[in-house]
Amino acid sequence: MMPIDRDRFRERLLAAIKLRDISIEEAARRCDMPVSSLECWIYKRHLPGMQALSGLATGLEISLDWLVLGIGRATRPLKYSPKRK
């Protein structure tokens, strides 16, 4: 199992917030979590638990693999649904 690099996680979390062009407060609202939690992960370099990681990925519309490990692309692929005739 790959350990999570705290500094790289922090960089990716900040990049995801910047990608959405939102404030930390707005990011917290979208992720349905307290601002203090986001600030703790960003400024104190603590790591969130799995439920919070999932909430971050969902709320910021980013890949969980990218957020946690830096693997792949930050944004999730668009869901393709072919038009029916």
N, C-alpha and C positions, 0 to 999 in steps of 0.2 A: 504494500500500500504506500502510495506517495504521500509524504507529509505536506501539509499546507504551509507555504511560505507566507508568513504574516505580512511582510512588507509588500510582496507581490499581490496578495489578496487585497490589501488596502488600495494599491494602485489601480487594480481592476475595478474595485467598487467605485472609486472616485471617477474612473473613466466611464463607467456605465451611467453614473449620474450626469456627467458632462455630455455624454452621447445623447441623452434625453433632453439636455438643455434645461435642467430643473435644479431647484435648490435642494439641500439636504432635507429641509422640512417637507417639501413636496414629495421627495423620494420616500420619506417615512410614511406619508399619507397613502401613497400608491401601494406601498408594501404592507400597509396595515400594521405598523409597529411604531413604538415610541421614537421620537427624534433622539432621545438620549441613547438608545441602543445603537443607532447608526453612528452617532458621534463617538461612542465607545469603540466601535470597530474601526473607525477611521483614525481617531486621534490617539487612542490608547493601545491600538494594535491588538485588541482582543479578537478572538475568532467566534463567530456565531455558531449555534447548533444547527443541526440538519433542518429543523422546521423553519428556522429563520432564513437559512440559505435558500430554501425552496421559496419562501415568501419574497426574498430579494429578487430571485430569478424571475418569478412570475410578475411581480409588481413593476420591475424595470424592463421586462420583456427581453431578457437576455438568456443566454445559454448557461445552465448550471455548471456544465463541464468547464466552460470558459471562466466563469466567476471563481470557481474553487481551484482549478488546476491550471488555467490558462491554455486549455486544449481547444482547438477549433476556433470558430468565429464568435465574436461577442454576441451578435444578434442571432436570434433563432431564424431558421429558414421559414419562409412563408408557406402556409399550407396551400397546396394546389388542389383545386377541385375543378375538374374539366366540366365545360358546359355540356349539358345534355341536350340532345336534339329531339 
